[in-house]
Amino acid sequence: MYVVKRGYYLTKISGFDEIYLDPLKWRRIYRANRSLVGSNPNLIYPDQELAIPRDWPSHVEVRPGDNLWRIAGYWEVYGDRLQWERLYEANRDQLRDPNMLKVGQVLVIPR
């Protein structure tokens, strides 16, 4: 958990040594806290407690606007959009068409 301080924002927080040491990884914090933050990642407030994911996920929940290409590109998944076929192959039992994901669907991330 990380308690937001006045004037802090997700890119600043993700850049801290004790978080991810990379401001570009702010989206992982956002995705983990979307229910708290809402649809605008710029609206975080002092004293909010944000979850900071530390592990490599074994599953991912499909969000609005997601597709296999986008999910594979998340740095905590593969960081490479061209790896979308790995996701498709691992989830063929629930995906008849790689272009037809359902919001809320949980996909396995093969490692």
Helices and strands as residue ranges (DSSP letters): E 2-3, H 10-15, G 23-25, H 26-32, H 34-37, E 49-50, E 59-61, H 68-73, G 81-83, H 84-90, E 106-108
